[in-house]
């Protein structure tokens, strides 16, 4: 579960820094290239003219650079407009949290940076054309400007093409891809038998049952846990011969005086600053180490579609497609609390993970409640539950799905459906209203596995 430290640092770098890096690099290389060309290549202009442009007039170079510099400012304004229209559209149509997924796309900020770099390099080059009435035209720099301009047009085309992500199918697939990626990195497969490691040896009982020597509480403004640096906490616990128990899970929001973690068995206090450095906080939830968050967003899209103002159960069915896929994958993963060990095999860190029932209720409870009046949603939910159960071998998890099936049936029986609609809603259908299937009995599934 430990992530590459360099990638982790990049992931926490503020996105506004990206355009600033582009501007700084363009300023530095602009001054270096132009001074070098003016000092060493000014007398060889005819050679470069033959290769690149022919004989470039001073007025033509100035007009060319002025047009590119002013044009890049206009394009930057267009990119800002596209970005915020995208954010507004997603906020209204899907969910405010889905909107932040698009507006915080690093590709958007790289596009801003590339436009700014092209503008800056063009402006610097323009200042060296006919400098001090020398008749000098920096043609090497002109070639660089052309390359930057071409890259900017390519980035702009990619950005405009990205507007297709506004389509609901692409949005749901993008959320599903995030979920599949994070659960693969977060949870081990059941057949890896990691659960056998989540037991304490007699030698570790003194840590597990030892006295609480330190408690760390949150005293700042409300912030969410974005990531837990497992390696850093294990190293700290090993250094102080202690056991660290984290009370909050990734994705939890810490408010004033929330108990974050406690330390057991340490002979002396662990510096609180070092403990906090291993817990990365954010103003909002992120995808790192939090497979619940993609499911949360998919559920948000589904219940927004089921609201009376939208009344679009087909979108909810499409969201269930992605949710079912994630739950099928989660059903084959070890969901126990994390027991991280040091190099000697001693448990040094414990922190909670959601269990199977937590995921099941997160995925379906609100959709079941808000979609109770939709036959299409009920049929798709039933099909999803049957499919998830069929893909699993863990008896306890199948039993949880069986209980959920009964809860779904109870909701249908208490609904305002007439008898014929109840019969229709009690069938399974992967399309919602497409191809009816009789109910799959989970008892038969359990016995077959």
N, C-alpha and C positions, 0 to 999 in steps of 0.2 A: 504493500500500500504506500510505501514511501515514494515520493515523487522526486524527479531530478531537481536538485536545488536551483540550478540555473534557470530551468523552465519555470520553477515556482516563483523566482524573483521577477522574471519577465511577466508572469501572469498577474503580479501585484503592482506592476509599474503603471502609474496613471496614464490613461490613453492620450491626454493632451500633450504628454511629453513627446510622443511620436512625431507630430509635425515640427516641434521645436528642434528635434535632432536633425530632421531634413534641412531646416533653415540653417542651422549651425554648420552642417557639413557643406552646404552649397556656398555659404559665405567664405569658409576656409579655403575650399578648393578653387573657388572663383578667384580669390586674390592670388593664390599660389600659381595657378595655371596662367593667368593673364600677366603676372609679373615675369614669369619664366619665358612666356612667348615674346613679350616685349623686349626682354633683355637678350635672348639668344636666337630667336627665330624671325625677328623683324626684318632682317636683311635677306631672308630666304623666302619672302612672301610669294614670289613668282613660282617657286617650286610647289608650294602648297596650293596656290591658285589653280595650277594645272590639274592637280589631283581632285580638288573638292568643288570649286565653284567656277573656275575661269577667273577673269579679272572682276573683282567686286568693287563697285564704286562706293565711296564713303556714304553718299546719300542713300543708296540701296541698303547697305548694312544697317544704317540707322533706322530706316523705315521698317526693315524686317524685324529688328530687335524690339522696336517700339510696339509693333503689332502683336508680337508674341507676349511681351510683358503685360500689355493692357488686356489682351485676350485671356490670359491666365487668371487675372483678377475676376473677370466676368464668369469664367468657368467655375472658379471657387465659390462664387455666389450661387451658381446653379446647383453645385453639389450640396451646399448647405440647405438649399430649398428642398431638394430631393430627399435629403436625410430626414428633415423634420416633417415633411409630408408623410414619409414612410412611418415615422414614429407616431404621428397623429392617427393615421389610418389604422395601424395595428392596435393602438390604444382603444379606439372606438369599436373596431370590428372584433377584436379577439380579447385582449387583456392588457392593462398597463404594464404588467411584468413581461409579457411577450414583446411589447414595444421596446423595452430596454435591451432585449436580446439583439435587435437589429441596430439600434442607435449606438450600441457599444461594440459593434463589429470592428475589429482592428483594421480590416481592409478599408473601411471608410476613412479612418485617420491616416492610413498610409497614402490614400488618394489625396487628402488635404495636403499632406507633407510633400508629395511629389509635385503638386501644382505650385506650392509655395517655393520649392527649390527651383523649379523652372523659371518662375518669376524673378527670384533673387539673382540667379545666374545670368539671366537675360539683362537685368538692370545693371549688374556689375560690368558685363561685357559692353553694354552700350556706353558706359562711362569711359571705356578705353578706346573707343573708335575715334580716330583722328585726335588723339590726346596731345595737347600742346601743339596743335597744328602740324603734327608729324606726318599726316597722311597714312598712318598705320591702321590696318583693319585686322583684328585678331581672328584669323580664319580657323585656327584650331578650336578656339572657344566657340566660334559659330557652329562648328560641327557638333560640339558637345551640346549646344543649345538645341540643335535639330534632334539629337538623340533623346534629350530630356522631353522635348515637345512630343515626339513620337510615343514615348513611354506614357506621357500624360494622357494622350488620346486613347491609348490602349486601356489605361486604368479607368478613364471616364466611360468607355464602352462597356467594360466589365461591370462598373457600378450601375449603369443604366440597365444592363441585362439583369442585374440583381433585383430589380423591381419585380421580376417574376416571382420572387420569394414571397410577395404579398399574397399570392394565391394560397388558399387554405390548405390544399394538398401539400404544397412545398413547405408551408409553415409547420404543419404537423410532422412531416418527415424530418425536418431540421430538429425539432424538439425530440423526436424519437432517436435520432442519431446521437444527440447529446446524451440521452439516457443510456443508450447501449454502450457508449464509450466509457461513461463514468462507472457504470456497474461492473464492467469488465475490469477496470482498474481497482475497484474498491473491494469486491467480494471474490473469495476463492470458490472454486467449484466444490460441490459436496464430496465428490470422489477424491478430492485431495486430502480428506480426513483431517483438515485443520482443526475441526472441532475437538479432536482428541488432545490437542495442545492446550485447550482452554480449561485445564484442570491444574490444581495446585499440588505440588509434591509436598511431602512432610517438611522438607527443608524450607519451603516457602511459607509455611503456616505462620512463622513469626512475623513475616511482613504483612500477610493478609489480616491477621488478628492483632497486629501491633497497634500501639497508641497513635492517635491522630496528632501529629506534631505541627501541622501547618494547614491553614485554610486560606484559599485565595478567593476574594469576592470582587465582583465587577462594581466599579464606582463611577464609571463614565456615563455618557449618554447612551441610549439604547443602540446596540450594534449586534449584528448577526455573526455567528461563528462560520467563517468561510472555509477554514482548513485547520487541521490539527497536525503539527509536525511531529509525527510519531518518533522518528529517529532522535530528534533533539530532546524530547521528553524522556525517552529511554536512557539516553546518555546522561541526562541530569540525575535521573533516579539511580543509575548505577554509581555515579560519582559520590552520591550522598548515601548510598546503600539504603534506598527507600523504595516504596511503592507509591506511584501516583495514580489516583483515581479521579478521572474527569467525570463530573456529574452531568454535564450538558453535552448534547449531541451536535454534530455538524448540522447547521441550518437553524439551530435554536437562536432566539433573540435574547440577548443579555440586557436586563434592566438593572436599575440601581440596587445594589446589595444582593444581587444574584450570586449564589455559591457556584463558582466555576469548577474548582477542583480541591482535593484535599491530599495531603502527603502523610503517609504512614511510615513509622519506624526510623525516620531520619534522625541522626545524632545531633544535627544542627540545621538551622533554617536554610532552605534553598533560596538564593536571591530571587525575589519576586519578579524583578525585571527580566531575568532569564526565562522564567516560566511563561511570562506574557509574550516574550518573543517567539515562543513555540506555538502560540495560539493566534492564528491570523483572523482578524475581525474585519468586517465590511459593513457598509451602510445598508446593503441589501444581500439577499442570498445569492450564492453563486453555484455553478455546476461542480466545482472541484470537490471531490469526496462526498457529494450529496446527491445520491441517485433519487431521492424523494423529490427533488426540485423539478426535474423534467416531468415527472408524473403530475406534480402539482400544477404545472403550467398546462399540461394536456387536459387535466380536469377543469381548469379555469376556462379554457376554450370551449369545452363541452357544455358546461353549465351556462356560459354566456350565450351559447347558441340555443339553449333550452329555455332561456328567459322569455317571458311573454312578449317583450319588445322585439325580439329577433325571431323566435319560433322556427328554428332550423334544426330539427332532429337529425337530419342527414349528416350535418357537420359533427354532431355528437357521436354518431356511429363511426365516422372516420377517425375521431379521436380515440374511440374504444379500440379500433384496429391497432393503433400504436401502443396503447396501454396493455392490451393483451399480449403483444409481442414482448414487451418489457417484463411482464409478470411471468411469462413462460421461461424467460431467461433467468429471472430472479428465483424461480422455483427450483432451479438446479444449482443454486449458490448457497454457500454457508452464510447465514444471517446472524450468527451469534455475536455477542459483544466481543470487542477486540481485546485480546490478552497478548500484549507485545512483550517479547523477551529480549534480554541482552545476549551478548555473545556466549555467555556461560549457560544459557537456557533458563535463566531465572526471570519470572514475570516481573516486569518493572512498570507496566502501564496498563490500565484498564479504562476503556471508555465505551459508552453504549452505542449500539446499532439498533435500528428498527427491526422488529421481527416480522414474520410472514403475515400475521394478522394485521399488523400496522400497515403494511403495504397494501393488503387487500382492501382495507377500509378506506385508506387514502384514495385508492384508485376508483372505487365504485360507490361508496356511500352517498356522496353528493349527487352523482349522476343518477343513481337509483331514486333518490328523493325528488330531484328536480325533473326527472324524466318519467315520473310515475304515471303521468297521463298520456305517455307516448307508447303505443303498441310497438312501434319500430325500435325504440330504445330498449324496451323490456326484452324483446326477442334477441337483440344483439347482445345484451348483457348475459342472458342465459347461455347463448352460444359461446361467449367468451369464457364464462366460468367452466362450462363443460370441456372446452378445448384446453384450458389451463390444467384442469384436473387430469385429463387424459395424457398430458405431456409429463406428468410428475410421477415419481415413485415413492415419495415420502408420505407415509400413511397419515401422520398427524396433520400435514398440510392439506391433504385431500379431505380429511375430516373437517377442517376449517372451511373449505369450500362447500362441503355438504351443508354445514350450518348456514352458510351464506345463501345457498340455494333455498333453504327453507324460509329464510327471511325474505327473499325475493318473492317466493310464492305467497307468503303472508301479505305482503304489500299488494299483490295483484288481487288477492281474495277480498281485501278491504277497499279496493278501488271502486270508482263509479262505473266501471265497465259493465256492459250487459253480459249475459252468459256466453254469447258467441265471441265477444271481444276478449273475454277472459281465456277462452279456449285458444284463441289466436295468439294472445300474449304469452301463453304458457309453452309455445313452441320455440324451438331454436332456429335461428336464421342468421347466417354470417353477414348478410346484407341488410339486416333489419327487416325489410319487407322485400324478399326476393325468392329464395328457395326454402320452403318450410322443412323442418326436420323434427321428428319426434324427440322428446326429451331423452337425453342420455342419462341412464342411472349411474350415479357415482359409485354405488355399491359394486356394480359390474366392473367399473373401471378399476376400483381398488383391488378386486379379486384377481383381475387380469394382470396387474402389475406385481 
